[in-house]
Amino acid sequence: MPSKTVVKILVIAGLDPSGGAGIFLDIKTIQRLGGYAFGIPTCLTVQNTQKVYKVYEINPRYFLKTFEVLIKDVGELDSVKIGVLYSKKIIDSTIELIKKYQLKNIVLDPVINPTKGVLLLKKDAFSSFLRLISLCTVITPNIPEAEILSGKRIKSLEDMETSIEEISKKFEIENIVLKGGHLNIENKVYDLLYSRNRFVLFEKEYLKDQNIHGTGCLFSSILSFFLAQNLNIEKAFYETQNFFQKIIKKTIKIGKGQDLVNF
C-alpha cells in the first residue's frame, strides 16, 4: 500500500547482519510500504539465523551527533520506530532526544531477550528503559515481554487483558499492542490493542510450524508507517495487521536457523 505523500521515519535499532531483523529489516519494510526510513544503529550484533552470539555497544556521542546532523537536514519526522537499545547510555540519549525535539508517533518494540542468545538489554539499563516507555505513543510487547513488564503470568486471553491494564497503569502509557503469538488458544492466536481504556481484538490462525526471525521488528515497523500517516491508533492497528498477514507468508530459508521474511 504505497503512500501518496512520502513520510519520513527514523529507525533506532540494533544491527543484525543476517538482515532478518533489526535496522535492516525495519528500513526495508518501511520503504517497501512507500515511506522513507533513516536509521541510527544502537548496537552491533554478532548474529546469524540461529542465535545472537555477542553485542557491541555504539558510542553514545556518535548516536547523538548522528541524530542531530540528520534532524537539521531533513526537518520534522513523521514517526520514530525504536527497537533494540541495549545500553543505558543509548536509552538515556533517546529519552533526551524525544524531549528536546518533541518527537511524535513513537513506536517502541520492547526487545529485552532474543529467542536465542545473549541479552539485548543490559541489566543496568532496565530502569532507564522503563522511563522511556511513558514517552512513547505505543509499545508492542509479545507475551514474554509483557510478563516481564507487568510482573504477571499470561496463560489466557483474560490474562492478556489484565497484563495490558497493569502495564498501562504502571508506565502511564495509553496505547499498547500485546502480540499473542506465543499463546495458542484452540488453534487461534490473538493480538490485543489497548487504547484509552478500550480493548480491540484481532484473531489469527495459529501456525505451529512457523519459525520466523524478526516478526516483532516487522510488525512495529509497519505500525510506525501507518502512524506516520496520522491514522488513529485503531485504524493503524488494523492496517498493520492486514499488511502483516500478507507478507508474513513470504519467507525464505537462507541459513540453518529461523526462516527470514523476504518480500
Disulfide bonds with the S-S distance in Angstrom:
none
